[in-house]
Amino acid sequence: MSPEELNKLMTDCASDAKVVASKEFDITLDDSPQSIATVDDVLLSFIDKFHDQALEDEAVFTICNIFGAYVGEILKGQIGGEWVYDQSNPKAPTVFLGVGGNTYALAGICYERLVNDSQVSVYAYYEQALANHKH
């Protein structure tokens, strides 16, 4: 996948996150840094609304990727960076945001909150990424 294709994919996924949040929960994601705190709520809302269905593999993959892209696009706008498509595990290719020497697994942090630990905060992860790149 070329960098241009990957950038388009991530932009499209971020747009999908806004549509899903609006359609499913009547929540507006406005591309502001403040809206990332809302992503934490939206992720848990999937479990409240869809229960076990929200945790099926395909649903989890889609939810985590679109909301990870949404957060990543905002972060990328603030600190720069490039999307990186990692195929080192062919069964589970992943996308990271690479900034300087750091990589941020934004879909991964969404997964942690949705599946493993509702105390994990996507917003706190985002704030830490910002702090890592303050000049």
Secondary structure, 3 states (H helix, E strand, C coil): CCHHHHHHHHHHHHHHHHHHHHHHHCCCCCCCCCHHHHHHHHHHHHHHHHHHHHHCHHHHHHHHHHHHHHHHHHHHHHHCCEEEEECCCCCCCEEEEEECCEEECHHHHHHHHHHHCCCCCHHHHHHHHHHHCCC
